[in-house]
Amino acid sequence: MGHTGDGWGYACEILKHDFFSPHHILYKPFTAFISWPISSLFPQASPIYIFSLLNVIWSGIALYLFFLILEIINPSNEKNIWAMMFVAFGFGFIRYSGENETYILPILFSLLGTYFHFKKANKVWTYLFLSIAVLFHQIHIFWLLGFAISDIIQNKNWKPLLISCAAIVSIYVGYAVHYRIAWYQLPFYDVHQGQVTTSLGIKNILFTPINFIRTFIQIHGDILLIIKIYKVYIISIIGIFLLTTTLFYSRFFILIQSIKSISLKKIKAHLNYSNPLILNLLFHFLFAFYSEGNAEFMIMIPMLMIICLFQSNLVINPLLKLFSLFLIIWNSIFYIIPSKQFDFKAVSRITKNINDVSKINNLPVIFISNNNILFNNYIEYNQLTSKFSKLNITVKSIDDFNNESNCDYSKCILLTDALNNNSSIDRKSVVSGIDNQSEIFSKKFKKHTTAIVRPNIAQDIKLTELY
């Protein structure tokens, strides 16, 4: 599937042996180490394909650990398999399982620590793997804190937390010494660099519920484009889905009665705030809210929800099956199938067209895009892997272009995909205030316009208009 800007970026950094990454210090060196023998055996394989394939493997192991945890809580093979399917086909989990991103490996280690907790093994194993998870992505400090606070509340035991923190801080100090930076700056390094958005305001309230839903199902402006592309196909599949669910659950009122049986009083009775999994769920959700509803920080929420519900015996098997079937069909139609067939960002097609314009006119090109990071990293990756020769292309963001003054564009060609663009609205465009900059950009760009590059996805996903 098409990769994200971060996916291409991590691949570039691994290839350059640039392992500096304060928020997830182990991901790049570990991936480089594990992928090296595979790359040696299959030298023709694209590195980013290998990195992404490794995440598929880690996600499979994570799902198996999740299944084992449910088997310990409630040995019911069929019910636990449906729960595993519910998580596996959730949009957030699918999206990052096949991508060169940093979110699956820490979930694997946090689940491994959780597994040893339920096995009632020595606490050393639980806290060891929870601490490793933090080193793969520091957001998992909340998973660690959930267990630590639970131990403090129930057993007055501070020792595991203090040992874990001492170990993590020691590694951070060593890491900081190596990169010659103050260790206390590392946990908030990306925030200070403006790479992570954290605030409190209307965006938190707006995006948290939207991205909570998107953790389970793909809801995006691309859906309208997909329906236009597939047309009758989409309608047919939805019809088959409705028919299938009707046949499976013809006695729908049984489900309604089951839902009613889960009273608010019963739920409150099972809300034990000394339960580490409930604390984990609460901490992760609150941090996602603080991060303006960042979907990347909600990937673990479906797993934590299911484990908590299984612990409380609040899972209704017919309802779990229905939701799982819904996720499988919806996310297959609106994400897996179209994403496999089409590149909705049209990154390779646009890059080729930009390069063709540069060669024909024998002039450097300045390409201005909302997706400047994606294009920059894509071009760099292909140059590092020798798929592209040196391209005479500079990629800029709209903000950079708007803020420039007295620039001479007479000896270059300006191209953009940010005018008359049919691409869909997403969180990035709203959070970053791209729409607020569009009018300024449009006026300034048209003074210098040579050509406009636009992916016309709604008509033909494979075509890019140049004019």
C-alpha positions in Angstrom: 0.0 0.0 0.0 1.0 3.6 -0.3 3.3 4.7 2.5 3.0 7.8 4.7 5.6 10.6 4.8 6.9 9.2 8.1 7.1 5.7 6.7 9.3 7.0 3.8 11.2 9.2 6.3 12.1 6.3 8.7 13.2 4.2 5.7 15.6 7.0 4.6 17.0 7.4 8.1 17.6 3.7 8.5 19.3 3.5 5.1 21.6 6.5 6.2 22.2 4.9 9.6 20.6 8.0 11.2 19.3 6.4 14.4 18.5 9.6 16.4 14.8 9.4 17.4 14.1 10.6 20.9 10.4 9.4 21.0 11.2 5.9 19.9 14.9 5.3 20.4 15.0 1.6 19.7 12.8 1.4 16.6 15.3 2.4 13.8 18.4 0.5 15.1 16.3 -2.6 15.9 14.7 -2.6 12.4 18.0 -2.0 10.8 19.6 -4.9 12.7 16.7 -7.4 12.0 16.3 -6.4 8.3 20.1 -6.7 7.5 20.1 -10.5 7.0 16.8 -10.4 5.0 18.3 -7.6 2.8 21.4 -9.8 2.3 19.3 -12.8 1.2 17.0 -10.7 -1.0 19.1 -7.8 -2.4 16.5 -7.0 -5.0 13.8 -6.4 -2.4 12.9 -2.7 -1.7 14.1 -1.9 1.9 10.8 -0.2 2.8 9.0 -3.4 1.8 11.1 -5.4 4.2 10.6 -2.9 7.0 6.9 -3.0 6.5 6.8 -6.7 6.2 8.6 -6.9 9.6 5.7 -4.9 11.1 3.2 -7.4 9.6 5.1 -10.1 11.5 5.2 -8.1 14.7 1.5 -7.4 14.4 0.8 -11.1 14.0 2.8 -11.9 17.2 1.0 -9.1 19.0 -2.4 -10.5 18.0 -1.4 -14.0 19.2 -0.3 -12.5 22.6 -3.6 -10.7 22.8 -5.4 -14.0 22.2 -3.3 -15.8 24.9 -4.2 -13.1 27.4 -7.9 -13.5 26.6 -7.5 -17.3 27.0 -6.1 -16.8 30.5 -9.0 -14.5 31.5 -11.7 -16.6 30.0 -10.9 -19.8 28.2 -13.4 -19.7 25.3 -11.6 -20.3 22.1 -14.4 -19.1 19.7 -15.2 -16.0 21.6 -11.5 -15.1 21.9 -10.9 -15.6 18.2 -13.8 -13.2 17.4 -12.2 -10.7 19.8 -8.9 -11.1 18.0 -10.6 -10.6 14.6 -12.3 -7.4 16.0 -8.9 -6.0 16.9 -7.1 -7.3 13.7 -9.6 -5.6 11.4 -9.8 -2.4 13.2 -8.7 0.5 10.9 -5.9 1.7 13.2 -4.4 -1.7 13.6 -4.6 -2.5 9.9 -3.2 0.9 8.9 0.0 0.6 11.0 0.5 -3.1 10.8 1.5 -2.9 7.1 3.5 0.4 7.4 7.1 1.3 8.3 5.9 3.1 11.4 6.8 2.9 15.1 3.6 1.9 16.8 3.3 -1.9 16.5 6.5 -3.1 18.2 5.8 -1.2 21.5 2.3 -2.7 21.6 3.9 -6.2 21.2 6.2 -5.6 24.2 3.5 -4.1 26.3 1.2 -7.1 25.5 4.1 -9.4 26.4 4.5 -7.7 29.8 0.7 -7.9 30.3 0.8 -11.6 29.4 3.3 -12.3 32.2 1.1 -10.2 34.6 -1.9 -12.5 33.9 0.3 -15.6 34.1 1.2 -14.4 37.6 4.9 -14.7 36.8 7.6 -12.8 38.6 7.0 -9.1 38.3 10.5 -8.6 36.8 9.2 -10.0 33.5 6.2 -7.8 33.4 8.2 -4.6 34.1 11.1 -5.6 31.9 8.9 -5.9 28.8 6.8 -2.8 29.7 10.1 -0.8 30.0 11.3 -2.1 26.6 8.0 -0.9 25.1 8.7 2.6 26.4 12.1 2.6 24.6 10.3 1.6 21.4 7.8 4.4 21.8 7.7 6.6 24.9 3.9 6.9 24.8 3.9 3.4 26.4 5.0 5.0 29.6 1.3 5.2 30.3 0.9 1.4 30.0 3.8 1.1 32.4 2.3 3.7 34.8 -1.0 1.8 34.8 0.7 -1.3 36.2 2.9 0.7 38.6 0.1 2.7 40.1 -2.0 -0.4 40.5 0.9 -2.0 42.4 1.2 1.0 44.6 -2.5 1.2 45.3 -3.0 -2.6 46.0 0.4 -3.6 47.5 2.1 -0.3 48.4 4.9 -1.5 46.2 7.0 1.3 44.7 10.0 -0.8 43.9 9.0 -2.0 40.3 8.3 1.6 39.2 11.5 3.0 40.7 13.6 0.3 39.1 11.9 0.7 35.7 12.3 4.4 35.8 15.9 4.2 36.8 16.6 1.8 33.9 14.8 3.9 31.4 16.4 7.1 32.5 19.9 5.4 32.5 19.4 4.4 28.9 18.1 8.0 28.0 21.2 9.5 29.7 23.5 7.2 27.7 21.6 8.0 24.5 21.8 11.8 25.3 25.6 11.6 25.9 26.1 9.8 22.6 24.1 12.5 20.7 25.5 15.3 22.9 22.1 16.6 24.1 20.7 17.2 27.6 18.9 14.0 28.6 15.9 15.8 30.1 15.2 17.4 26.6 14.7 14.0 25.0 11.2 13.1 26.3 9.8 16.4 24.9 12.2 16.8 21.9 9.6 16.4 19.2 7.2 18.7 21.0 9.8 21.5 21.1 10.6 20.9 17.5 7.0 21.4 16.6 6.6 17.8 15.3 3.9 16.9 17.8 0.8 19.0 18.4 -0.3 19.3 22.0 -2.9 21.8 23.2 -6.3 22.2 24.8 -9.1 23.7 22.7 -11.9 23.0 20.3 -9.7 20.8 18.2 -9.3 18.3 21.1 -13.1 18.1 21.4 -13.6 17.8 17.6 -10.9 15.3 16.7 -10.9 13.0 19.7 -14.3 11.4 19.0 -13.7 11.4 15.2 -10.4 9.6 15.5 -11.7 7.3 18.3 -14.3 6.1 15.7 -11.6 5.9 13.0 -9.6 3.7 15.3 -12.2 1.1 14.4 -13.5 2.0 11.0 -12.1 4.0 8.1 -14.0 7.3 7.9 -12.4 9.7 5.5 -13.1 12.1 2.6 -11.5 9.4 0.4 -14.7 7.3 0.8 -16.6 9.6 -1.6 -13.8 9.2 -4.2 -13.9 5.4 -3.7 -17.6 5.2 -4.2 -17.2 7.3 -7.4 -14.6 4.8 -8.6 -16.3 1.6 -7.6 -19.9 2.8 -8.0 -22.1 -0.4 -8.4 -19.4 -2.6 -6.8 -19.7 -0.7 -3.5 -23.5 -0.8 -3.5 -23.5 -4.5 -4.2 -21.0 -5.3 -1.4 -23.0 -3.2 1.1 -26.2 -5.0 0.0 -24.6 -8.4 0.5 -23.3 -7.3 3.9 -26.8 -6.2 5.0 -28.3 -9.4 3.7 -25.7 -11.5 5.5 -26.1 -9.8 8.8 -29.9 -10.1 8.5 -29.6 -13.8 8.0 -27.1 -14.2 10.8 -29.1 -12.1 13.2 -32.7 -12.4 12.1 -33.7 -12.4 15.7 -32.2 -9.0 16.3 -34.3 -8.3 19.4 -32.1 -10.9 21.2 -29.2 -8.5 20.8 -31.3 -5.6 22.0 -32.2 -7.5 25.1 -28.6 -8.5 25.7 -27.5 -4.8 25.4 -30.1 -3.8 27.9 -28.8 -6.4 30.3 -25.6 -4.5 30.5 -26.9 -1.8 32.8 -24.9 1.3 33.9 -25.0 -0.1 37.5 -23.4 -3.3 36.3 -20.7 -1.4 34.5 -19.9 0.7 37.5 -19.7 -2.4 39.6 -16.8 -3.6 37.5 -15.0 -0.2 37.3 -12.1 -1.0 39.6 -9.6 1.9 39.3 -6.8 -0.2 40.8 -7.1 -2.5 37.8 -3.9 -1.7 35.7 -5.7 -2.3 32.4 -8.5 0.3 33.2 -5.8 2.7 34.2 -3.9 2.1 31.0 -7.0 2.7 28.9 -7.8 5.9 30.8 -4.2 7.3 30.5 -3.9 6.5 26.8 -7.3 8.0 26.0 -6.5 11.2 27.9 -3.2 11.6 26.2 -4.8 11.1 22.8 -7.3 13.8 23.8 -4.4 16.1 24.8 -2.7 15.4 21.5 -5.7 16.9 19.6 -7.2 13.4 19.1 -4.1 12.0 17.4 -5.2 8.6 15.9 -1.7 7.2 16.2 -2.0 7.3 20.0 -5.3 5.3 20.0 -4.1 2.2 18.3 -3.9 0.2 21.5 -7.3 1.3 22.8 -9.4 -1.5 21.1 -7.1 -4.1 22.7 -7.3 -2.5 26.2 -11.1 -2.1 25.9 -11.6 -5.8 25.0 -9.3 -7.0 27.8 -11.2 -4.8 30.3 -14.6 -6.0 29.1 -13.4 -9.6 29.2 -12.2 -9.2 32.8 -15.6 -7.8 33.7 -17.5 -10.5 31.7 -19.3 -7.8 29.8 -18.7 -9.1 26.3 -21.8 -10.4 24.5 -20.7 -13.0 21.9 -23.4 -12.3 19.2 -22.7 -8.6 19.5 -18.9 -9.2 19.2 -19.4 -11.3 16.1 -21.6 -8.7 14.5 -19.2 -5.8 15.2 -16.3 -8.0 13.9 -18.1 -8.9 10.7 -18.9 -5.2 10.2 -15.2 -4.2 10.7 -14.0 -6.9 8.3 -16.4 -5.9 5.5 -16.3 -2.1 6.0 -12.5 -1.8 6.3 -11.9 -4.2 3.4 -14.2 -2.1 1.1 -13.1 1.3 2.2 -9.4 0.7 3.0 -7.7 -2.6 2.2 -9.0 -3.1 -1.4 -8.8 0.5 -2.7 -5.5 1.2 -0.9 -3.9 -1.8 -2.5 -5.1 -0.8 -6.0 -4.7 3.0 -5.9 -2.3 5.6 -4.6 -4.6 8.3 -3.4 -1.8 10.8 -2.9 -0.6 10.0 -6.5 2.9 10.5 -5.3 4.8 8.4 -7.9 2.7 9.8 -10.8 3.1 13.4 -9.7 6.8 13.0 -9.1 7.3 11.5 -12.6 5.3 14.4 -14.2 7.3 17.0 -12.2 10.6 15.3 -13.4 9.4 15.2 -17.0 8.6 19.0 -16.9 12.0 19.7 -15.5 13.8 17.6 -18.2 11.7 19.0 -21.1 12.4 22.6 -20.1 15.9 22.0 -18.7 15.0 24.1 -15.7 14.8 23.5 -11.9 11.3 22.9 -10.5 9.9 24.2 -7.2 7.0 22.0 -6.2 4.6 23.5 -3.6 2.4 21.0 -1.8 0.4 20.3 1.4 2.2 17.0 1.4 5.7 18.4 1.2 7.1 15.9 3.8 5.7 13.0 1.9 7.2 14.1 -1.5 10.5 15.0 0.0 10.9 11.7 1.8 9.7 9.7 -1.2 12.2 11.4 -3.5 15.0 11.0 -1.0 14.2 7.3 -0.5 14.3 6.6 -4.3 17.6 8.5 -4.6 19.1 6.5 -1.7 18.0 3.2 -3.4 19.3 4.4 -6.8 15.8 4.3 -8.4 16.1 8.0 -9.1 19.1 9.9 -10.4 19.6 13.4 -8.9 16.3 15.3 -9.5 16.3 19.0 -10.0 13.3 19.4 -7.8 12.8 21.4 -4.6 9.7 20.6 -2.5 8.3 23.4 -0.3 5.3 23.6 2.0 2.6 26.3 1.5 3.7 28.1 4.6 7.3 28.3 3.4 6.2 29.6 0.1 3.8 32.2 1.6 6.5 33.4 4.1 9.2 33.9 1.4 9.8 37.4 0.2 11.7 38.9 -2.7 12.4 35.5 -4.3 13.3 35.3 -8.0 11.4 32.6 -9.7 12.3 33.7 -13.3 14.8 30.9 -13.8 12.7 28.0 -12.5 9.3 26.4 -12.9 6.6 26.5 -10.2 4.3 23.5 -9.9 1.7 22.8 -7.2 -1.1 20.3 -6.3 -2.7 22.8 -3.9 -4.9 24.7 -6.3 -8.3 23.2 -7.6 -7.4 20.0 -5.8 -10.1 17.3 -5.4 -8.3 15.7 -2.6 -10.3 15.2 0.6 -10.2 17.1 3.9 -8.2 15.4 6.6 -7.0 16.1 10.2 -3.7 17.5 9.0 -5.3 20.2 6.8 -7.5 21.4 9.6 -4.9 21.2 12.5 -2.2 22.8 10.5 -4.4 25.6 9.3 -3.8 24.9 5.6 -7.2 26.3 4.6 -6.3 29.6 6.3 -3.2 29.9 4.1 -4.9 28.8 0.9 -6.2 32.3 -0.2 -2.8 33.9 0.5 -1.1 31.1 -1.4 -3.5 31.2 -4.4 -2.9 35.0 -4.9 0.8 34.7 -4.6 1.2 31.6 -6.7 -0.9 32.9 -9.6 1.5 35.8 -10.0 4.3 33.3 -10.9 2.3 30.4 -12.3 3.8 28.2 -15.0 1.8 25.1 -14.4 -0.5 23.3 -12.0 -0.1 19.6 -11.2 -3.3 18.1 -9.9 -4.2 14.4 -9.1 -7.7 14.1 -10.6 -8.6 11.1 -8.4 -12.4 11.3 -8.9 -12.2 10.8 -12.6 -9.2 8.5 -13.1 -6.9 7.5 -10.2 -4.0 6.8 -12.6 -4.1 10.2 -14.4 -2.6 13.4 -13.3 -3.6 16.6 -15.1 -0.9 19.1 -16.2 -1.8 22.5 -17.4 
